[in-house]
Amino acid sequence: MDTEAQHLRKRVAIVTGASSGLGLEFARQIDRLQQVDEIWLVARKADALDDVAKQLDTPAIPVVADLTSKADIAAIKQRLADFDPDVRYLVNAAGFGKFGDWQTISDEAVDSMIDLNCRGLVDMTHATLPYMSRGAHIVQVASAAAFVPLPHMNVYAATKAFVLRYTRALRWELHGTGITATALCPTWVKTGFEKVARESGGGHDVRHLLGAQKASTVVSRALTANKLHLAVATASPQSCALRLIGKVVPNCITMAGWDIIRRI
Ligand SMILES: NC(=O)c1ccc[n+]([C@@H]2O[C@H](COP(=O)([O-])OP(=O)(O)OC[C@H]3O[C@@H](n4cnc5c(N)ncnc54)[C@H](OP(=O)(O)O)[C@@H]3O)[C@@H](O)[C@H]2O)c1
């Protein structure tokens, strides 16, 4: 595409999960960077997205979508085709977890967790990549849970391991395009996550979210890591340690340690 035509295209940031927590904070910090003409805020709660849009200086468009729904993903693809934006940022922050073991988390919650955390994230990435070019940024919100298997957060941790592996291999596929993908792997963060995680039959299987960080700290570290072209943003010393532990300590020892920590 020639440079003049490219200038006519709006520079857009797309942030999923923008109604709350990390997604909301990504929208705020991308807004402050003043590198895009428009921010698309994606989540299910229209009212919350409207409130977020009002907080931002950059024009922001609420895009109400349930990312577990193929029809809603198709609508986002259509929106991309209609507006043909120059997507500078894609942040996939929509996601949730549940505390509990295989007997206490409902089949519906398990399906929805896999659909949103894995399929929705991949669908959004594949839908958006054709609109990205050199210098564009992708941040996939995984979790430090990606580094180790976690009983009583089993399916959640497995979905995040998927996100980490997917993002690492995607980076390889994107080599030479100038598009940088980073997997964000934080430990606990103070967001709406805990409330949702406890709404299950085993909601108190994890007693406390020890050492929870502020979303603003995690997001600024993630954006810096992406700018530095890092594959993984750990965002805290604890997550860094877990990353190392996941590589060198046998899983049975890690899981025994987690079984103690989750009861504290
Ligand atoms: N908080 C932590 O301790 C922590 C640690 C590591 C990783 N993470 C990850 O961080 C990401 C963001 O979570 P958070 O901590 O910011 O929690 P949060 O405050 O609960 O935010 C979750 C976001 O996902 C959106 N969402 C949920 N279901 C959706 C669906 N079906 N379709 C579209 N959007 C949906 C929610 O919006 P609506 O309800 O409006 O749809 C909300 O904006 C998640 O992937 C989570 O796994 C969190």
Ligand as a Chemical Component Dictionary entry (heavy atoms), coordinates in Angstrom:
data_LIG
# 
_chem_comp.id                   LIG 
_chem_comp.type                 NON-POLYMER 
_chem_comp.pdbx_formal_charge   0 
_chem_comp.three_letter_code    LIG 
# 
loop_
_chem_comp_atom.comp_id 
_chem_comp_atom.atom_id 
_chem_comp_atom.alt_atom_id 
_chem_comp_atom.type_symbol 
_chem_comp_atom.charge 
_chem_comp_atom.model_Cartn_x 
_chem_comp_atom.model_Cartn_y 
_chem_comp_atom.model_Cartn_z 
_chem_comp_atom.pdbx_ordinal 
LIG N1  N1  N 0  -6.026  -10.576 38.154 1  
LIG C1  C1  C 0  -5.101  -11.515 38.221 2  
LIG O1  O1  O 0  -4.667  -11.927 39.320 3  
LIG C2  C2  C 0  -4.535  -12.063 36.948 4  
LIG C3  C3  C 0  -3.279  -12.679 36.983 5  
LIG C4  C4  C 0  -2.759  -13.195 35.802 6  
LIG C5  C5  C 0  -3.467  -13.093 34.627 7  
LIG N2  N2  N 1  -4.697  -12.511 34.606 8  
LIG C6  C6  C 0  -5.416  -12.440 33.341 9  
LIG O2  O2  O 0  -5.673  -11.094 33.037 10 
LIG C7  C7  C 0  -6.751  -11.014 32.094 11 
LIG C8  C8  C 0  -7.664  -9.877  32.519 12 
LIG O3  O3  O 0  -8.300  -10.224 33.711 13 
LIG P1  P1  P 0  -8.428  -9.196  34.912 14 
LIG O4  O4  O 0  -7.546  -9.664  35.996 15 
LIG O5  O5  O -1 -8.285  -7.815  34.425 16 
LIG O6  O6  O 0  -9.918  -9.516  35.383 17 
LIG P2  P2  P 0  -11.262 -8.674  35.217 18 
LIG O7  O7  O 0  -11.115 -7.369  35.908 19 
LIG O8  O8  O 0  -12.343 -9.598  35.679 20 
LIG O9  O9  O 0  -11.379 -8.426  33.644 21 
LIG C9  C9  C 0  -11.772 -9.427  32.759 22 
LIG C10 C10 C 0  -12.250 -8.772  31.478 23 
LIG O10 O10 O 0  -12.639 -9.795  30.544 24 
LIG C11 C11 C 0  -13.901 -9.439  29.988 25 
LIG N3  N3  N 0  -14.637 -10.647 29.606 26 
LIG C12 C12 C 0  -15.010 -11.681 30.415 27 
LIG N4  N4  N 0  -15.712 -12.573 29.706 28 
LIG C13 C13 C 0  -15.782 -12.105 28.428 29 
LIG C14 C14 C 0  -16.362 -12.590 27.228 30 
LIG N5  N5  N 0  -17.020 -13.763 27.187 31 
LIG N6  N6  N 0  -16.245 -11.844 26.093 32 
LIG C15 C15 C 0  -15.586 -10.662 26.130 33 
LIG N7  N7  N 0  -15.002 -10.162 27.229 34 
LIG C16 C16 C 0  -15.100 -10.874 28.361 35 
LIG C17 C17 C 0  -14.613 -8.701  31.113 36 
LIG O11 O11 O 0  -15.596 -7.828  30.581 37 
LIG P3  P3  P 0  -17.176 -8.114  30.537 38 
LIG O12 O12 O 0  -17.553 -8.807  31.803 39 
LIG O13 O13 O 0  -17.735 -6.741  30.356 40 
LIG O14 O14 O 0  -17.357 -8.958  29.321 41 
LIG C18 C18 C 0  -13.460 -7.879  31.681 42 
LIG O15 O15 O 0  -13.289 -6.694  30.937 43 
LIG C19 C19 C 0  -7.400  -12.394 32.097 44 
LIG O16 O16 O 0  -7.004  -13.084 30.935 45 
LIG C20 C20 C 0  -6.794  -13.077 33.325 46 
LIG O17 O17 O 0  -6.713  -14.450 33.154 47 
LIG C21 C21 C 0  -5.237  -11.986 35.739 48 
# 
loop_
_chem_comp_bond.comp_id 
_chem_comp_bond.atom_id_1 
_chem_comp_bond.atom_id_2 
_chem_comp_bond.value_order 
_chem_comp_bond.pdbx_ordinal 
LIG N1  C1  SING 1  
LIG C1  O1  DOUB 2  
LIG C1  C2  SING 3  
LIG C2  C3  SING 4  
LIG C2  C21 DOUB 5  
LIG C3  C4  DOUB 6  
LIG C4  C5  SING 7  
LIG C5  N2  DOUB 8  
LIG N2  C6  SING 9  
LIG N2  C21 SING 10 
LIG C6  O2  SING 11 
LIG C6  C20 SING 12 
LIG O2  C7  SING 13 
LIG C7  C8  SING 14 
LIG C7  C19 SING 15 
LIG C8  O3  SING 16 
LIG O3  P1  SING 17 
LIG P1  O4  DOUB 18 
LIG P1  O5  SING 19 
LIG P1  O6  SING 20 
LIG O6  P2  SING 21 
LIG P2  O7  DOUB 22 
LIG P2  O8  SING 23 
LIG P2  O9  SING 24 
LIG O9  C9  SING 25 
LIG C9  C10 SING 26 
LIG C10 O10 SING 27 
LIG C10 C18 SING 28 
LIG O10 C11 SING 29 
LIG C11 N3  SING 30 
LIG C11 C17 SING 31 
LIG N3  C12 SING 32 
LIG N3  C16 SING 33 
LIG C12 N4  DOUB 34 
LIG N4  C13 SING 35 
LIG C13 C14 SING 36 
LIG C13 C16 DOUB 37 
LIG C14 N5  SING 38 
LIG C14 N6  DOUB 39 
LIG N6  C15 SING 40 
LIG C15 N7  DOUB 41 
LIG N7  C16 SING 42 
LIG C17 O11 SING 43 
LIG C17 C18 SING 44 
LIG O11 P3  SING 45 
LIG P3  O12 DOUB 46 
LIG P3  O13 SING 47 
LIG P3  O14 SING 48 
LIG C18 O15 SING 49 
LIG C19 O16 SING 50 
LIG C19 C20 SING 51 
LIG C20 O17 SING 52 
# 
